[in-house]
Amino acid sequence: MEKLIEGIHQFQSGVFGQQRALFQRLSEGQAPEAMFITCSDSRVVPSLMTQSGPGDLFMLRNAGNLVPPYGPLHGAESAAIEYAVMVLGVKDIIVCGHTHCGAMKAVLAPDSLARLPATRHWLTYAEATRQLMESHYQALPDAKRLETCVEENVLVQIENLRTHPAVLAGLSRGTLKLHAWVYDIASGDVLVFDAAAGQFVPIAELS
């Protein structure tokens, strides 16, 4: 906790003072370029990864970067997505998974959640991912299986995004694009799903 408090002091005395005009402008409203949906994992830092600043990204974080399908029980995720598209007018939504994801490890080993009922319930939104892994990837070595699970889950969550009316409307108008990313914690690489190739490729190949 002391480290965090010291960080606030440094922010107020240094960073904030140097960007006072920016923060004053942001106090009057926000106009983020994109919505970034990613995992709660402390090792994933979207602003650092993308070198974006305050006001650039509208972020939604949860365990496993999950997007519950649109339905009668509207949760925080649905509200955030709706607001980002309908009010803030974001043009891009990124779903970003990451290597060594604890949530995806649990999807592959559901028995590990016996003492975590809330987590077990939350990961039902990755049930399609679990079934894909069980049906098509049982023979993979453990490390490759986890890597594949992370990738497949991002694609499943992209499909869940399409069930949200605001997203569907934006896609039909051509004013919104969806992007599937995977961040490699160890290497710093970012992989992007290339629909034409049907696989994740280094982001540099699409630049």
N, C-alpha and C positions, 0 to 999 in steps of 0.2 A: 504493500500500500504506500509506503514511503516513496518508492520509485515513481508511482503514479502521481503523487502530490508534487514531487519535485518536477516532474514533467509538465504539470500545469503551470507551475511558476515560470519555467523556461518558455513555455508557449506564450504566456501573457507578457513576459518582459521582452521576448525576442520576436517570435514568429508573428504574433498578432500585431505588434507595433509596426512591423515592416509591411504588413498587408492590410493596414487599417481601412484603406479605401475600398478594398475588395470586400471585406466583411461588412462594411457599412452598406455597400450595394446589395449584398446578399440578405441583409436584414429586411430589405424591402420586397423580397420575393426570390423564388428559385426558378431556373429554367434548365434543368439537367439535360445533357445530351442523350443519355441512355439510362435504362434501368438495368441494374446488375444484380442477378440472383445467384447467391453462392452459399457455401457452407459456413456454419458458425466457427469452424476450426480456426484457432488463433494463428495458425501458420499461413493463412490465406489473407492477404492484405490487398484488396482490389485497387485502392488509390496508389499504392506503391507499385503494383504490377503494371498498371496502365499509365502511371505517371500523370494522373489526373489530380485536379485540385478541388478545393471546396466548391460545392455547387455543380460539379460536373456529372456526378453519378447519383442516381436515386437507388439506394441499396435495400435489398431484402435478404436477410440471412436466417438460416435455420439449419438444423442437423440434417445433412445429406442433400442440401440445395433442392428441396422438394417443392413441387407446385401441386397442391391438391386440386383435382378437377373441380370445375365450377358446379355448384349444387345448392340445395336449399339451406345448408348450414354454412353461411358466409363467415370465414375466419379472417385473420389478419392478412394472410397472403392474398386472398381475393380482393380485399379492400385496397391493399397497396398496389396491386396490378391495375385495378380499375382507376385509381387516382392517378397513377403514373401516365396511363394512356389517355384518359378522358380529360383530366385537368391540366397536367403538366405537358402533355403532348409529346412524350418521348417518341423518337423515331426508331429506336432499336431496343430490344430486350435481349440480354445475354444471360444464358444459364451456364454457370461455370462450376464444373466439378473439379476434384483435385486428387492427386495420387495419395495413397496411404490413408484413405478416408475411413474413419472409424464407423460411420453409419453404414457404409457399404460392406465393411467387414461383418457387421451385424446382420445385414440382409443375407449374406452368404452363410451365416451361422446363427439362425434365429434362436436356437437353444441358449445362446449366450445372453439372451434378454429375459431370462426367467425372473430375475429380481428387478427388472426395470419395466414395469407395466406401461408407464407413460411413453417411454421410448418405443416399446413394442407396438403400441397403438399408432404412434406417429409414423412409424416405418411401414404401415399398411399402404401408405401413399407411394411406396416403392414396390408394391406387390407384383406389378407387371414386370419390373426389373428382375425380381427374384424368380419369377416363372420363366422368363427368357433365359436366365443363367442356368436354371435347372434343366430346361429343355434342350439347350444348344451348346452349353459350354462345360459340361461336367468333366470332360477329359482333360481340360487345361491344367497345367501346374498351378499351384496356389497363387503365386505372384502374378502370373499372367491372367488368372481368373479374376483377381481383384481389379487389375487394370482394366479388363474388359467390362467388368461390372460397373465401374465408374463411368465409362464411356456410354454403355447402354442406358444407364440411369439418366444421364443428361438428355439423351434422345427421348426417353420416356417422358421426362418432365417438359420437354418442348411440346410433345403431343398433348400433355395435360394443359399447357398454356393455351392451346388452340381451342379448348372448350370454353374459355372465358369470353363472354360476349364482346367486351371492349377490344380484346385482342383480335377476335374473329372479324370485327368490323374494320379495325385498322389494317388487317391483312387484305381484306377484300377491297379496300380503298387504295391500297398500295402505299399507304403512309407509314407502315410499320414493318419492320423486319425482325426475325428471330434468329439468334445465333447460339450455337452449341460449342462450348469451349471446355477444355480440360487443362488445368494448371499442374505442372510437374514441380513439386516442392523442392526436390533435390537439384534439378538442373536449371530451374527458372523458365523452362520452355512452356509455351502455350500452344496447344493443339486446337485446331478448329475443324468442325465437321464440314467436309466438302461433299455436298449432295451429289455432284456429278461423278465424283470418284467413289462415293459410297463408303467413305472412311475418314478418320481424323488425320489431318496433315498439319505439319508445322505452320504457324501463322505466317511465317515469312514467305511461304509458297503461294499465299493468296494475296500478298501485298502488291 
